[in-house]
Amino acid sequence: MKKVLITLFSVFFAFSLSAQDNLLTKGEKVLNLGIGLGSTLYHGTGYTSSVPPVSASFEVGVKDDVLDVGSIGVGGYLGYTASKWSYSYLGADWGYKYSSAIIGARGSFHYPLVEKLDTYTGLMIGFNVVTAKEFGNFDPTYNYNASSSGLIWSWYAGGRYYFSPNFAAMLELGYGIAYLNLGVALKF
């Protein structure tokens, strides 16, 4: 009897997974707005966060029926964070105020696993614009430069749980402006 129940449950589960509707179809547009936890850019001894990582991404569905019920979406990404690094030595305070603005292009593969949950993974390539401003009185005769703008890439995996056809809670894990982004998604 136990084997029969397990087999029936497995068959039901397999059919329920394959019967899910794709939540991002060709032509649909989604805006993600998130706040990050665990910055990938500024962490370690001496850092204090001034502005937590915030991000916005926009995605458009471009291809349906990939691997039967999957889809592909492309879009843009904006992220921003700021932090302060300081050092005190013999009564002198010195450090930098950093800010990073990331602009990038993203491509995502969506595959529905559970009803109302849009699960996806993808890659982003972008440019990280870093500004650094020195402060303090440690060595007034030397002007250090800590700017390091450049190309970046990231991988991410996420999900959007839809409470209504146009509103969802969003969670993304990966390596971008933060290790974890939580927020909302709006479908147009």
C-alpha positions in Angstrom: 0.0 0.0 0.0 2.8 2.4 0.9 4.5 1.8 -2.6 1.1 2.5 -4.3 0.7 5.8 -2.4 4.2 6.9 -3.2 3.8 6.1 -6.9 0.4 7.9 -7.1 1.9 10.9 -5.3 4.9 10.9 -7.7 2.7 10.7 -10.7 0.4 13.5 -9.4 3.5 15.7 -8.6 5.0 15.1 -12.0 1.8 16.1 -13.8 1.3 19.1 -11.6 4.8 20.4 -12.4 4.3 20.0 -16.1 0.9 21.6 -16.1 2.0 24.9 -14.7 1.6 28.0 -16.9 4.5 30.1 -17.8 4.3 33.5 -15.9 6.5 35.5 -18.4 5.3 35.1 -22.0 6.4 36.9 -25.1 5.6 40.6 -25.0 5.0 40.8 -21.3 7.0 43.3 -19.3 8.1 43.1 -15.7 9.7 45.7 -13.4 11.6 44.4 -10.3 12.4 46.8 -7.5 14.6 45.4 -4.7 16.8 46.1 -1.7 19.9 44.0 -1.1 21.3 42.2 1.8 24.9 41.2 2.0 26.7 43.6 -0.3 29.2 42.1 -2.7 31.1 45.3 -3.1 31.9 46.9 0.3 32.4 44.6 3.2 35.0 43.8 5.8 36.8 45.6 8.6 36.4 49.4 8.6 33.3 49.5 6.3 30.0 51.0 7.3 27.1 51.1 5.0 25.7 54.5 4.0 23.1 53.4 1.4 22.1 49.8 1.3 22.2 48.1 -2.1 19.1 49.0 -4.1 18.2 47.8 -7.6 15.7 48.0 -10.4 15.5 45.7 -13.4 13.2 45.7 -16.4 12.5 42.6 -18.4 10.5 41.8 -21.6 9.5 38.3 -22.6 11.0 37.5 -26.1 10.6 33.7 -26.6 8.0 31.2 -25.5 7.9 27.4 -25.5 11.6 26.9 -24.6 11.9 23.3 -23.3 8.2 22.9 -23.6 6.9 25.5 -21.1 9.9 27.7 -20.5 10.6 31.2 -21.8 13.4 33.7 -22.3 13.4 37.4 -21.2 15.9 40.2 -21.8 16.2 43.6 -20.2 18.2 46.1 -18.3 19.5 46.6 -14.7 20.4 49.5 -12.5 21.9 49.1 -9.0 23.3 51.6 -6.5 25.1 51.4 -3.2 27.4 53.6 -1.1 29.7 52.9 1.8 32.3 54.5 4.0 35.6 53.0 4.9 37.5 54.7 7.8 40.8 54.1 9.6 41.9 55.8 12.9 45.6 55.9 13.8 47.3 58.0 16.5 44.3 60.4 16.7 44.1 60.8 12.9 41.0 59.8 11.0 41.3 58.9 7.3 39.2 57.0 4.7 37.1 56.9 1.6 33.4 57.5 0.8 32.6 55.0 -2.0 29.6 54.8 -4.3 28.9 52.3 -7.0 26.3 52.5 -9.8 25.9 49.4 -11.9 24.2 49.5 -15.3 23.8 46.3 -17.2 21.9 44.1 -19.6 20.3 40.8 -18.4 19.1 37.6 -20.0 16.9 35.2 -18.1 15.5 31.7 -18.6 12.1 31.2 -16.9 10.7 27.7 -16.1 7.5 27.3 -14.1 7.8 24.8 -11.2 4.9 25.8 -8.9 1.7 27.6 -9.6 1.9 31.4 -9.2 5.8 31.2 -8.8 7.9 32.4 -11.7 11.3 30.8 -11.2 14.2 31.9 -13.4 18.0 32.1 -13.7 20.2 34.2 -15.9 23.3 36.3 -16.6 24.1 40.0 -16.5 26.9 41.9 -18.0 27.4 45.5 -17.1 29.6 48.4 -16.1 30.3 49.4 -12.5 30.8 53.1 -12.1 32.8 53.6 -8.9 33.5 57.0 -7.3 35.7 57.4 -4.3 36.3 60.5 -2.2 39.1 60.7 0.3 38.4 62.3 3.7 40.4 62.9 6.9 43.7 64.2 8.1 46.0 61.1 8.0 48.5 62.4 5.4 47.6 65.8 3.9 50.6 65.7 1.5 49.4 62.6 -0.4 46.2 62.3 -2.5 45.2 58.6 -2.8 42.9 57.4 -5.6 40.7 54.4 -5.0 38.4 54.5 -8.0 38.0 51.2 -9.9 35.3 51.4 -12.4 35.0 48.5 -14.9 33.1 45.7 -16.6 31.3 43.2 -14.4 29.2 40.2 -14.8 26.9 38.2 -12.6 24.8 35.1 -12.4 21.5 35.1 -10.6 18.6 32.8 -9.7 15.3 34.1 -8.5 11.6 33.8 -8.1 8.6 36.0 -8.2 5.5 34.8 -6.4 2.3 36.4 -7.9 -0.4 37.5 -5.4 -2.4 38.9 -8.3 -1.9 38.8 -12.1 0.2 42.0 -12.0 1.9 42.1 -8.5 4.5 39.7 -7.1 7.0 39.4 -4.3 10.6 39.0 -5.7 13.7 37.2 -4.4 17.0 36.9 -6.2 20.2 35.2 -5.2 23.5 35.7 -7.0 26.4 37.9 -7.4 25.5 41.5 -8.4 25.0 44.5 -6.2 24.1 42.1 -3.3 24.0 38.4 -2.6 20.3 38.5 -1.8 17.7 41.0 -3.2 14.2 41.2 -1.8 11.5 43.3 -3.3 8.4 43.6 -5.5 7.7 42.9 -9.2 5.1 44.7 -11.3 3.9 43.1 -14.6 2.6 45.3 -17.4 
